[in-house]
Amino acid sequence: MGVDRLFGWAGSILRVDLTTERVSKHSLPKELAVSFIGGRGLNSRIIYEEVAPKIDPLSPDNVVVIGAGPLCGTIAPSSGRVTVTFKSPQTGILGDANAGGHFAPELKFAGYDHIIIRGRAEKPVYIWVDDDHVEIRDAKDLWGRDVRETTQIIREDMGDEHIQVMCIGQAGENLVKFAALVCNSTRAAARCGGGAVWGSKNLKAVAVRGTKSVKVADPERFMEVVDRAREGIVNHPFIKQVVSVYGTTFLTLSNNSIGRLLTRNSQQGFFEEAFKISGDVFLKKYVVKSKGCFSCPIHCSHYFIARTRDSLIASEGVEFEALSSFGARCGNSDFETILKAVDLANRYGLDAISCGGVIAFAIECFEKGLLTEGDTDGIKLRWGDGETIIQLIHKIAFRQGFGDVLAEGTRTLAEKIGGEAKKFAMCIKGLDVNNGDYRGFVGRALCQVTSTRGACHLRGGGAYETHGKPEMAEKVFGFKIGAPPEYHMKAEAAIWMENFVAAAASAGLCVFATQWWRPEFVSPEILAEMLSSATGIKYSANKVMEAGERIFNVEKLFNVREGCTSKDDALPRRWIEEPQPTGPTKGEKFDEEKFKNLLRRYYRLRGWDEDTSIPKPETLKRLELEDLPKAARC
């Protein structure tokens, strides 16, 4: 069902077939937009329908969907997020990645909610979107360039510094399984290997310039609710005194203080040299000024300058995950080599979490004698050796020597080595866990294993178990949750947060501005008010949460179709077999049977089969998903 005019949504989907070089514009189906909100939600629905079961993720049959939600391009707080969805070459299941910056609003200003890309170009190309003018352009002069060079060349060629570019670096060209897509040179949609999918399609970049606007249905009411939401964020002490000052780098010491900082491939959750790579050090030694994404009052990023032994780095960032991936995860406390590693990951287009993850895994394998210098091109792998980390990043991006092995990712390397190595491969469903050691943190661990894209700290979880208090959680969920390591109400809290995050991400919001982080931030009620006044469609808090549940179930069904069931909702063996050796959570590990019982409770509450985790027919009917092909339910 197409419509002539929508509010909030731009109202159009752009389709690009790289094989046939055909470009077409289509109306956004209103009923699907309302049911799935947009962004991540509608991306997942499209991928479910248009990607055939069991296809090779690096074949022309894979489809890429870029989506911007109905709040993107408006003044809603922190509404600049873009989601890119595809079948992941890293995990073999649903892959998606989310980034901030300015790409999503520009896509809306050009008049599009989604871009659907399929096929494979005969030679390197990029897609140029200039409002209604769309073309597939030759990218032979861009191929081989890094992300920053590619972005600048496109802008210079077009004579417009305001063009928004999403592109791959050399890692994507070389089909590194955890290659990232990068916007604004440093804002990475990094997870699940989308960069490799683009590389397999000979797609170097999508560049967008828009001169239109996003119309809202009720401007006066929209302004009122936006002002209320913004006030709840900017006046909160947590934002004013912490996040807007340090960005996410504050988490280094915060997580370390509770024994949750993944250190040396999760051999422990406490890094004795964390103080050397803290937010305080970053702020005092390297930061030039703060930086924010589109319409974001939090401005958690920074411009920074660092002088290393052989180079000057002037860039944007640095986020906790990237900092910790090449820091504590690898036992490294040398800030300059960490910043150099992050800069290289951005330039080459690499997921910092998985890149640091596979390097840390390789170091431990070398430490245990499972890898030798004969395997590693003569390189001695040691904890805390920043120069070796940098050397390995170069090798991974260009698939040189041992880097070619690492470029396949942690799970593949563990399978190649076999035996004991699988026990300390820190992956869930093939995706490296983020830089949290969750031994003792039951709710966060549950959301990691039930995430629909593999291990993910942003798809659920929330801050209330790790950095919050029981009374904070009660304000959000309506019930108290047990303190770590208790199991009380953790399944209920996980489901609530997963549904809410799915809805908020689909609208285009950053989770940092929502109740994922603090009770005073955007709630389902406020999100419903913003969506209602922006789109003219009546949303309630319950309708928002139901949409989130619908989205989560479609993603689950995609994974079921790919052969993923309850057996894949498994913790890394290390967290089950090895007690935390030191720090505040010393002695903690997971009781496997108790955690499995928690999972069964989670499945039951979800309306899924307790043994297989497959959604039941009555659940699909309640969520109006019974029209999906039966192949997903077999």
PyMOL commands that set and color helices and strands:
alter all, ss='L'
color gray80, all
select helices_A, chain A and resi 30-36+39-50+103-109+147-158+170-173+191-200+219-234+237-257+274-277+279-285+320-325+328-330+335-348+352-367+386-398+402-406+410-417+419-424+442-450+470-477+490-507+511-513+524-535+541-561+566-568+573-577+592-606+617-622+630-633
alter helices_A, ss='H'
color red, helices_A
select strands_A, chain A and resi 12-17+22-27+64-68+82-87+94-99+114-118+125-130+133-138+164-167+181-183+187-189+203-209+287-291+301-307+312-317+427-428+431-432
alter strands_A, ss='S'
color yellow, strands_A
deselect
rebuild
show_as cartoon
